Amino acid sequence: MKIAIPVADGRLSAHFGHCRLFALIDVDIETKNIIKREDHDAPPHEPGLLPSWLAERGAEMIIAGGMGQRALDLFSQQGIRVLVGAPNQKPEDLIAQYLDGTLQTGDNVCDH
């Protein structure tokens, strides 16, 4: 499974649609291990572009701090699952918590 995480300063970015970098992390769900991480510069900000851009790169899931309803719907149409309300932590820490079933998510902090 490939999980995308928006990154700023080495941690989860609170501004999903405006982040400059995405960590795309391949994980083995059965062994609960990270296989590899690739960082990709985000494309220029354009409403509706990220769902297809991340789908083209194989993302099956996104861990985010917050995301607007329109974006959630567009990712769903691409078959990409989204977890919102994740804390501002390093991508590998978020992945480890997700794989262990201990990832604590809060409110969707995006209001649009």
MODELLER restraints for C-alpha pairs under 7 A, 6 or more apart:
rsr = mdl.restraints
at = mdl.atoms
rsr.add(forms.Gaussian(group=physical.xy_distance, feature=features.Distance(at['CA:1:A'], at['CA:26:A']), mean=5.66, stdev=0.5))
rsr.add(forms.Gaussian(group=physical.xy_distance, feature=features.Distance(at['CA:1:A'], at['CA:27:A']), mean=5.39, stdev=0.5))
rsr.add(forms.Gaussian(group=physical.xy_distance, feature=features.Distance(at['CA:1:A'], at['CA:28:A']), mean=6.52, stdev=0.5))
rsr.add(forms.Gaussian(group=physical.xy_distance, feature=features.Distance(at['CA:1:A'], at['CA:60:A']), mean=6.44, stdev=0.5))
rsr.add(forms.Gaussian(group=physical.xy_distance, feature=features.Distance(at['CA:2:A'], at['CA:24:A']), mean=6.42, stdev=0.5))
rsr.add(forms.Gaussian(group=physical.xy_distance, feature=features.Distance(at['CA:2:A'], at['CA:25:A']), mean=5.45, stdev=0.5))
rsr.add(forms.Gaussian(group=physical.xy_distance, feature=features.Distance(at['CA:2:A'], at['CA:26:A']), mean=4.40, stdev=0.5))
rsr.add(forms.Gaussian(group=physical.xy_distance, feature=features.Distance(at['CA:2:A'], at['CA:27:A']), mean=6.25, stdev=0.5))
rsr.add(forms.Gaussian(group=physical.xy_distance, feature=features.Distance(at['CA:2:A'], at['CA:58:A']), mean=6.42, stdev=0.5))
rsr.add(forms.Gaussian(group=physical.xy_distance, feature=features.Distance(at['CA:2:A'], at['CA:59:A']), mean=4.97, stdev=0.5))
rsr.add(forms.Gaussian(group=physical.xy_distance, feature=features.Distance(at['CA:2:A'], at['CA:60:A']), mean=5.51, stdev=0.5))
rsr.add(forms.Gaussian(group=physical.xy_distance, feature=features.Distance(at['CA:2:A'], at['CA:61:A']), mean=6.65, stdev=0.5))
rsr.add(forms.Gaussian(group=physical.xy_distance, feature=features.Distance(at['CA:3:A'], at['CA:24:A']), mean=5.66, stdev=0.5))
rsr.add(forms.Gaussian(group=physical.xy_distance, feature=features.Distance(at['CA:3:A'], at['CA:25:A']), mean=5.19, stdev=0.5))
rsr.add(forms.Gaussian(group=physical.xy_distance, feature=features.Distance(at['CA:3:A'], at['CA:26:A']), mean=6.43, stdev=0.5))
rsr.add(forms.Gaussian(group=physical.xy_distance, feature=features.Distance(at['CA:3:A'], at['CA:59:A']), mean=5.59, stdev=0.5))
rsr.add(forms.Gaussian(group=physical.xy_distance, feature=features.Distance(at['CA:3:A'], at['CA:60:A']), mean=6.03, stdev=0.5))
rsr.add(forms.Gaussian(group=physical.xy_distance, feature=features.Distance(at['CA:3:A'], at['CA:61:A']), mean=4.79, stdev=0.5))
rsr.add(forms.Gaussian(group=physical.xy_distance, feature=features.Distance(at['CA:3:A'], at['CA:62:A']), mean=5.52, stdev=0.5))
rsr.add(forms.Gaussian(group=physical.xy_distance, feature=features.Distance(at['CA:4:A'], at['CA:22:A']), mean=6.37, stdev=0.5))
rsr.add(forms.Gaussian(group=physical.xy_distance, feature=features.Distance(at['CA:4:A'], at['CA:23:A']), mean=5.66, stdev=0.5))
rsr.add(forms.Gaussian(group=physical.xy_distance, feature=features.Distance(at['CA:4:A'], at['CA:24:A']), mean=4.55, stdev=0.5))
rsr.add(forms.Gaussian(group=physical.xy_distance, feature=features.Distance(at['CA:4:A'], at['CA:25:A']), mean=6.38, stdev=0.5))
rsr.add(forms.Gaussian(group=physical.xy_distance, feature=features.Distance(at['CA:4:A'], at['CA:59:A']), mean=5.96, stdev=0.5))
rsr.add(forms.Gaussian(group=physical.xy_distance, feature=features.Distance(at['CA:4:A'], at['CA:61:A']), mean=6.23, stdev=0.5))
rsr.add(forms.Gaussian(group=physical.xy_distance, feature=features.Distance(at['CA:4:A'], at['CA:62:A']), mean=4.72, stdev=0.5))
rsr.add(forms.Gaussian(group=physical.xy_distance, feature=features.Distance(at['CA:4:A'], at['CA:63:A']), mean=6.48, stdev=0.5))
rsr.add(forms.Gaussian(group=physical.xy_distance, feature=features.Distance(at['CA:5:A'], at['CA:12:A']), mean=6.62, stdev=0.5))
rsr.add(forms.Gaussian(group=physical.xy_distance, feature=features.Distance(at['CA:5:A'], at['CA:22:A']), mean=5.54, stdev=0.5))
rsr.add(forms.Gaussian(group=physical.xy_distance, feature=features.Distance(at['CA:5:A'], at['CA:23:A']), mean=5.19, stdev=0.5))
rsr.add(forms.Gaussian(group=physical.xy_distance, feature=features.Distance(at['CA:5:A'], at['CA:24:A']), mean=6.57, stdev=0.5))
rsr.add(forms.Gaussian(group=physical.xy_distance, feature=features.Distance(at['CA:5:A'], at['CA:62:A']), mean=5.87, stdev=0.5))
rsr.add(forms.Gaussian(group=physical.xy_distance, feature=features.Distance(at['CA:5:A'], at['CA:63:A']), mean=5.39, stdev=0.5))
rsr.add(forms.Gaussian(group=physical.xy_distance, feature=features.Distance(at['CA:5:A'], at['CA:64:A']), mean=6.39, stdev=0.5))
rsr.add(forms.Gaussian(group=physical.xy_distance, feature=features.Distance(at['CA:5:A'], at['CA:91:A']), mean=6.57, stdev=0.5))
rsr.add(forms.Gaussian(group=physical.xy_distance, feature=features.Distance(at['CA:6:A'], at['CA:12:A']), mean=5.73, stdev=0.5))
rsr.add(forms.Gaussian(group=physical.xy_distance, feature=features.Distance(at['CA:6:A'], at['CA:13:A']), mean=5.33, stdev=0.5))
rsr.add(forms.Gaussian(group=physical.xy_distance, feature=features.Distance(at['CA:6:A'], at['CA:16:A']), mean=5.90, stdev=0.5))
rsr.add(forms.Gaussian(group=physical.xy_distance, feature=features.Distance(at['CA:6:A'], at['CA:19:A']), mean=6.13, stdev=0.5))
rsr.add(forms.Gaussian(group=physical.xy_distance, feature=features.Distance(at['CA:6:A'], at['CA:21:A']), mean=6.04, stdev=0.5))
rsr.add(forms.Gaussian(group=physical.xy_distance, feature=features.Distance(at['CA:6:A'], at['CA:22:A']), mean=4.52, stdev=0.5))
rsr.add(forms.Gaussian(group=physical.xy_distance, feature=features.Distance(at['CA:6:A'], at['CA:23:A']), mean=6.38, stdev=0.5))
rsr.add(forms.Gaussian(group=physical.xy_distance, feature=features.Distance(at['CA:6:A'], at['CA:64:A']), mean=6.85, stdev=0.5))
rsr.add(forms.Gaussian(group=physical.xy_distance, feature=features.Distance(at['CA:7:A'], at['CA:13:A']), mean=4.75, stdev=0.5))
rsr.add(forms.Gaussian(group=physical.xy_distance, feature=features.Distance(at['CA:7:A'], at['CA:19:A']), mean=6.59, stdev=0.5))
rsr.add(forms.Gaussian(group=physical.xy_distance, feature=features.Distance(at['CA:7:A'], at['CA:21:A']), mean=5.37, stdev=0.5))
rsr.add(forms.Gaussian(group=physical.xy_distance, feature=features.Distance(at['CA:7:A'], at['CA:22:A']), mean=5.58, stdev=0.5))
rsr.add(forms.Gaussian(group=physical.xy_distance, feature=features.Distance(at['CA:7:A'], at['CA:23:A']), mean=6.60, stdev=0.5))
rsr.add(forms.Gaussian(group=physical.xy_distance, feature=features.Distance(at['CA:8:A'], at['CA:19:A']), mean=6.70, stdev=0.5))
rsr.add(forms.Gaussian(group=physical.xy_distance, feature=features.Distance(at['CA:8:A'], at['CA:21:A']), mean=6.89, stdev=0.5))
rsr.add(forms.Gaussian(group=physical.xy_distance, feature=features.Distance(at['CA:10:A'], at['CA:90:A']), mean=6.06, stdev=0.5))
rsr.add(forms.Gaussian(group=physical.xy_distance, feature=features.Distance(at['CA:11:A'], at['CA:88:A']), mean=5.94, stdev=0.5))
rsr.add(forms.Gaussian(group=physical.xy_distance, feature=features.Distance(at['CA:11:A'], at['CA:89:A']), mean=4.97, stdev=0.5))
rsr.add(forms.Gaussian(group=physical.xy_distance, feature=features.Distance(at['CA:11:A'], at['CA:90:A']), mean=4.33, stdev=0.5))
rsr.add(forms.Gaussian(group=physical.xy_distance, feature=features.Distance(at['CA:11:A'], at['CA:91:A']), mean=6.28, stdev=0.5))
rsr.add(forms.Gaussian(group=physical.xy_distance, feature=features.Distance(at['CA:12:A'], at['CA:88:A']), mean=4.90, stdev=0.5))
rsr.add(forms.Gaussian(group=physical.xy_distance, feature=features.Distance(at['CA:12:A'], at['CA:89:A']), mean=5.57, stdev=0.5))
rsr.add(forms.Gaussian(group=physical.xy_distance, feature=features.Distance(at['CA:12:A'], at['CA:90:A']), mean=6.23, stdev=0.5))
rsr.add(forms.Gaussian(group=physical.xy_distance, feature=features.Distance(at['CA:12:A'], at['CA:91:A']), mean=6.45, stdev=0.5))
rsr.add(forms.Gaussian(group=physical.xy_distance, feature=features.Distance(at['CA:13:A'], at['CA:19:A']), mean=6.48, stdev=0.5))
rsr.add(forms.Gaussian(group=physical.xy_distance, feature=features.Distance(at['CA:13:A'], at['CA:88:A']), mean=6.94, stdev=0.5))
rsr.add(forms.Gaussian(group=physical.xy_distance, feature=features.Distance(at['CA:14:A'], at['CA:65:A']), mean=5.28, stdev=0.5))
rsr.add(forms.Gaussian(group=physical.xy_distance, feature=features.Distance(at['CA:14:A'], at['CA:66:A']), mean=6.60, stdev=0.5))
rsr.add(forms.Gaussian(group=physical.xy_distance, feature=features.Distance(at['CA:16:A'], at['CA:64:A']), mean=6.80, stdev=0.5))
rsr.add(forms.Gaussian(group=physical.xy_distance, feature=features.Distance(at['CA:16:A'], at['CA:66:A']), mean=6.88, stdev=0.5))
rsr.add(forms.Gaussian(group=physical.xy_distance, feature=features.Distance(at['CA:16:A'], at['CA:67:A']), mean=6.62, stdev=0.5))
rsr.add(forms.Gaussian(group=physical.xy_distance, feature=features.Distance(at['CA:17:A'], at['CA:45:A']), mean=6.99, stdev=0.5))
rsr.add(forms.Gaussian(group=physical.xy_distance, feature=features.Distance(at['CA:18:A'], at['CA:45:A']), mean=6.33, stdev=0.5))
rsr.add(forms.Gaussian(group=physical.xy_distance, feature=features.Distance(at['CA:19:A'], at['CA:42:A']), mean=6.94, stdev=0.5))
rsr.add(forms.Gaussian(group=physical.xy_distance, feature=features.Distance(at['CA:20:A'], at['CA:41:A']), mean=5.78, stdev=0.5))
rsr.add(forms.Gaussian(group=physical.xy_distance, feature=features.Distance(at['CA:20:A'], at['CA:42:A']), mean=4.99, stdev=0.5))
rsr.add(forms.Gaussian(group=physical.xy_distance, feature=features.Distance(at['CA:21:A'], at['CA:39:A']), mean=6.66, stdev=0.5))
rsr.add(forms.Gaussian(group=physical.xy_distance, feature=features.Distance(at['CA:21:A'], at['CA:40:A']), mean=5.67, stdev=0.5))
rsr.add(forms.Gaussian(group=physical.xy_distance, feature=features.Distance(at['CA:21:A'], at['CA:41:A']), mean=4.55, stdev=0.5))
rsr.add(forms.Gaussian(group=physical.xy_distance, feature=features.Distance(at['CA:21:A'], at['CA:42:A']), mean=5.13, stdev=0.5))
rsr.add(forms.Gaussian(group=physical.xy_distance, feature=features.Distance(at['CA:22:A'], at['CA:39:A']), mean=5.63, stdev=0.5))
rsr.add(forms.Gaussian(group=physical.xy_distance, feature=features.Distance(at['CA:22:A'], at['CA:40:A']), mean=5.28, stdev=0.5))
rsr.add(forms.Gaussian(group=physical.xy_distance, feature=features.Distance(at['CA:22:A'], at['CA:41:A']), mean=6.40, stdev=0.5))
rsr.add(forms.Gaussian(group=physical.xy_distance, feature=features.Distance(at['CA:22:A'], at['CA:42:A']), mean=6.35, stdev=0.5))
rsr.add(forms.Gaussian(group=physical.xy_distance, feature=features.Distance(at['CA:23:A'], at['CA:37:A']), mean=6.53, stdev=0.5))
rsr.add(forms.Gaussian(group=physical.xy_distance, feature=features.Distance(at['CA:23:A'], at['CA:38:A']), mean=5.80, stdev=0.5))
rsr.add(forms.Gaussian(group=physical.xy_distance, feature=features.Distance(at['CA:23:A'], at['CA:39:A']), mean=4.47, stdev=0.5))
rsr.add(forms.Gaussian(group=physical.xy_distance, feature=features.Distance(at['CA:23:A'], at['CA:40:A']), mean=6.45, stdev=0.5))
rsr.add(forms.Gaussian(group=physical.xy_distance, feature=features.Distance(at['CA:24:A'], at['CA:37:A']), mean=5.70, stdev=0.5))
rsr.add(forms.Gaussian(group=physical.xy_distance, feature=features.Distance(at['CA:24:A'], at['CA:38:A']), mean=5.22, stdev=0.5))
rsr.add(forms.Gaussian(group=physical.xy_distance, feature=features.Distance(at['CA:24:A'], at['CA:39:A']), mean=6.09, stdev=0.5))
rsr.add(forms.Gaussian(group=physical.xy_distance, feature=features.Distance(at['CA:25:A'], at['CA:36:A']), mean=5.79, stdev=0.5))
rsr.add(forms.Gaussian(group=physical.xy_distance, feature=features.Distance(at['CA:25:A'], at['CA:37:A']), mean=4.38, stdev=0.5))
rsr.add(forms.Gaussian(group=physical.xy_distance, feature=features.Distance(at['CA:25:A'], at['CA:38:A']), mean=6.39, stdev=0.5))
rsr.add(forms.Gaussian(group=physical.xy_distance, feature=features.Distance(at['CA:26:A'], at['CA:34:A']), mean=6.09, stdev=0.5))
rsr.add(forms.Gaussian(group=physical.xy_distance, feature=features.Distance(at['CA:26:A'], at['CA:35:A']), mean=5.32, stdev=0.5))
rsr.add(forms.Gaussian(group=physical.xy_distance, feature=features.Distance(at['CA:26:A'], at['CA:36:A']), mean=5.33, stdev=0.5))
rsr.add(forms.Gaussian(group=physical.xy_distance, feature=features.Distance(at['CA:26:A'], at['CA:37:A']), mean=6.39, stdev=0.5))
rsr.add(forms.Gaussian(group=physical.xy_distance, feature=features.Distance(at['CA:27:A'], at['CA:33:A']), mean=5.68, stdev=0.5))
rsr.add(forms.Gaussian(group=physical.xy_distance, feature=features.Distance(at['CA:27:A'], at['CA:34:A']), mean=4.43, stdev=0.5))
rsr.add(forms.Gaussian(group=physical.xy_distance, feature=features.Distance(at['CA:27:A'], at['CA:35:A']), mean=5.25, stdev=0.5))
rsr.add(forms.Gaussian(group=physical.xy_distance, feature=features.Distance(at['CA:28:A'], at['CA:34:A']), mean=6.41, stdev=0.5))
rsr.add(forms.Gaussian(group=physical.xy_distance, feature=features.Distance(at['CA:28:A'], at['CA:35:A']), mean=6.68, stdev=0.5))
rsr.add(forms.Gaussian(group=physical.xy_distance, feature=features.Distance(at['CA:29:A'], at['CA:99:A']), mean=6.92, stdev=0.5))
rsr.add(forms.Gaussian(group=physical.xy_distance, feature=features.Distance(at['CA:32:A'], at['CA:99:A']), mean=5.53, stdev=0.5))
rsr.add(forms.Gaussian(group=physical.xy_distance, feature=features.Distance(at['CA:51:A'], at['CA:74:A']), mean=6.22, stdev=0.5))
rsr.add(forms.Gaussian(group=physical.xy_distance, feature=features.Distance(at['CA:51:A'], at['CA:75:A']), mean=5.18, stdev=0.5))
rsr.add(forms.Gaussian(group=physical.xy_distance, feature=features.Distance(at['CA:51:A'], at['CA:78:A']), mean=6.61, stdev=0.5))
rsr.add(forms.Gaussian(group=physical.xy_distance, feature=features.Distance(at['CA:52:A'], at['CA:78:A']), mean=6.99, stdev=0.5))
rsr.add(forms.Gaussian(group=physical.xy_distance, feature=features.Distance(at['CA:55:A'], at['CA:78:A']), mean=6.65, stdev=0.5))
rsr.add(forms.Gaussian(group=physical.xy_distance, feature=features.Distance(at['CA:59:A'], at['CA:80:A']), mean=6.83, stdev=0.5))
rsr.add(forms.Gaussian(group=physical.xy_distance, feature=features.Distance(at['CA:60:A'], at['CA:79:A']), mean=7.00, stdev=0.5))
rsr.add(forms.Gaussian(group=physical.xy_distance, feature=features.Distance(at['CA:60:A'], at['CA:80:A']), mean=4.75, stdev=0.5))
rsr.add(forms.Gaussian(group=physical.xy_distance, feature=features.Distance(at['CA:60:A'], at['CA:81:A']), mean=6.36, stdev=0.5))
rsr.add(forms.Gaussian(group=physical.xy_distance, feature=features.Distance(at['CA:61:A'], at['CA:80:A']), mean=5.10, stdev=0.5))
rsr.add(forms.Gaussian(group=physical.xy_distance, feature=features.Distance(at['CA:61:A'], at['CA:81:A']), mean=4.56, stdev=0.5))
rsr.add(forms.Gaussian(group=physical.xy_distance, feature=features.Distance(at['CA:61:A'], at['CA:82:A']), mean=5.64, stdev=0.5))
rsr.add(forms.Gaussian(group=physical.xy_distance, feature=features.Distance(at['CA:62:A'], at['CA:81:A']), mean=6.29, stdev=0.5))
rsr.add(forms.Gaussian(group=physical.xy_distance, feature=features.Distance(at['CA:62:A'], at['CA:82:A']), mean=4.73, stdev=0.5))
rsr.add(forms.Gaussian(group=physical.xy_distance, feature=features.Distance(at['CA:62:A'], at['CA:83:A']), mean=6.16, stdev=0.5))
rsr.add(forms.Gaussian(group=physical.xy_distance, feature=features.Distance(at['CA:63:A'], at['CA:82:A']), mean=6.06, stdev=0.5))
rsr.add(forms.Gaussian(group=physical.xy_distance, feature=features.Distance(at['CA:63:A'], at['CA:83:A']), mean=4.93, stdev=0.5))
rsr.add(forms.Gaussian(group=physical.xy_distance, feature=features.Distance(at['CA:63:A'], at['CA:84:A']), mean=6.21, stdev=0.5))
rsr.add(forms.Gaussian(group=physical.xy_distance, feature=features.Distance(at['CA:63:A'], at['CA:86:A']), mean=6.64, stdev=0.5))
rsr.add(forms.Gaussian(group=physical.xy_distance, feature=features.Distance(at['CA:64:A'], at['CA:83:A']), mean=6.08, stdev=0.5))
rsr.add(forms.Gaussian(group=physical.xy_distance, feature=features.Distance(at['CA:64:A'], at['CA:84:A']), mean=4.83, stdev=0.5))
rsr.add(forms.Gaussian(group=physical.xy_distance, feature=features.Distance(at['CA:64:A'], at['CA:85:A']), mean=6.40, stdev=0.5))
rsr.add(forms.Gaussian(group=physical.xy_distance, feature=features.Distance(at['CA:64:A'], at['CA:86:A']), mean=5.71, stdev=0.5))
rsr.add(forms.Gaussian(group=physical.xy_distance, feature=features.Distance(at['CA:65:A'], at['CA:84:A']), mean=5.21, stdev=0.5))
rsr.add(forms.Gaussian(group=physical.xy_distance, feature=features.Distance(at['CA:65:A'], at['CA:85:A']), mean=4.47, stdev=0.5))
rsr.add(forms.Gaussian(group=physical.xy_distance, feature=features.Distance(at['CA:65:A'], at['CA:86:A']), mean=4.74, stdev=0.5))
rsr.add(forms.Gaussian(group=physical.xy_distance, feature=features.Distance(at['CA:65:A'], at['CA:87:A']), mean=6.41, stdev=0.5))
rsr.add(forms.Gaussian(group=physical.xy_distance, feature=features.Distance(at['CA:65:A'], at['CA:108:A']), mean=6.59, stdev=0.5))
rsr.add(forms.Gaussian(group=physical.xy_distance, feature=features.Distance(at['CA:65:A'], at['CA:109:A']), mean=6.47, stdev=0.5))
rsr.add(forms.Gaussian(group=physical.xy_distance, feature=features.Distance(at['CA:66:A'], at['CA:84:A']), mean=5.25, stdev=0.5))
rsr.add(forms.Gaussian(group=physical.xy_distance, feature=features.Distance(at['CA:66:A'], at['CA:85:A']), mean=5.73, stdev=0.5))
rsr.add(forms.Gaussian(group=physical.xy_distance, feature=features.Distance(at['CA:66:A'], at['CA:108:A']), mean=4.62, stdev=0.5))
rsr.add(forms.Gaussian(group=physical.xy_distance, feature=features.Distance(at['CA:66:A'], at['CA:109:A']), mean=4.60, stdev=0.5))
rsr.add(forms.Gaussian(group=physical.xy_distance, feature=features.Distance(at['CA:66:A'], at['CA:110:A']), mean=4.68, stdev=0.5))
rsr.add(forms.Gaussian(group=physical.xy_distance, feature=features.Distance(at['CA:67:A'], at['CA:84:A']), mean=6.86, stdev=0.5))
rsr.add(forms.Gaussian(group=physical.xy_distance, feature=features.Distance(at['CA:67:A'], at['CA:108:A']), mean=6.64, stdev=0.5))
rsr.add(forms.Gaussian(group=physical.xy_distance, feature=features.Distance(at['CA:67:A'], at['CA:110:A']), mean=5.07, stdev=0.5))
rsr.add(forms.Gaussian(group=physical.xy_distance, feature=features.Distance(at['CA:68:A'], at['CA:110:A']), mean=5.54, stdev=0.5))
rsr.add(forms.Gaussian(group=physical.xy_distance, feature=features.Distance(at['CA:68:A'], at['CA:111:A']), mean=6.24, stdev=0.5))
rsr.add(forms.Gaussian(group=physical.xy_distance, feature=features.Distance(at['CA:68:A'], at['CA:112:A']), mean=4.64, stdev=0.5))
rsr.add(forms.Gaussian(group=physical.xy_distance, feature=features.Distance(at['CA:69:A'], at['CA:112:A']), mean=6.73, stdev=0.5))
rsr.add(forms.Gaussian(group=physical.xy_distance, feature=features.Distance(at['CA:84:A'], at['CA:105:A']), mean=6.74, stdev=0.5))
rsr.add(forms.Gaussian(group=physical.xy_distance, feature=features.Distance(at['CA:84:A'], at['CA:108:A']), mean=5.50, stdev=0.5))
rsr.add(forms.Gaussian(group=physical.xy_distance, feature=features.Distance(at['CA:85:A'], at['CA:105:A']), mean=4.60, stdev=0.5))
rsr.add(forms.Gaussian(group=physical.xy_distance, feature=features.Distance(at['CA:85:A'], at['CA:106:A']), mean=4.33, stdev=0.5))
rsr.add(forms.Gaussian(group=physical.xy_distance, feature=features.Distance(at['CA:85:A'], at['CA:107:A']), mean=4.90, stdev=0.5))
rsr.add(forms.Gaussian(group=physical.xy_distance, feature=features.Distance(at['CA:85:A'], at['CA:108:A']), mean=4.81, stdev=0.5))
rsr.add(forms.Gaussian(group=physical.xy_distance, feature=features.Distance(at['CA:85:A'], at['CA:109:A']), mean=6.62, stdev=0.5))
rsr.add(forms.Gaussian(group=physical.xy_distance, feature=features.Distance(at['CA:86:A'], at['CA:104:A']), mean=6.76, stdev=0.5))
rsr.add(forms.Gaussian(group=physical.xy_distance, feature=features.Distance(at['CA:86:A'], at['CA:105:A']), mean=4.66, stdev=0.5))
rsr.add(forms.Gaussian(group=physical.xy_distance, feature=features.Distance(at['CA:86:A'], at['CA:106:A']), mean=6.45, stdev=0.5))
rsr.add(forms.Gaussian(group=physical.xy_distance, feature=features.Distance(at['CA:87:A'], at['CA:105:A']), mean=6.81, stdev=0.5))
rsr.add(forms.Gaussian(group=physical.xy_distance, feature=features.Distance(at['CA:94:A'], at['CA:103:A']), mean=6.75, stdev=0.5))
rsr.add(forms.Gaussian(group=physical.xy_distance, feature=features.Distance(at['CA:97:A'], at['CA:103:A']), mean=4.61, stdev=0.5))
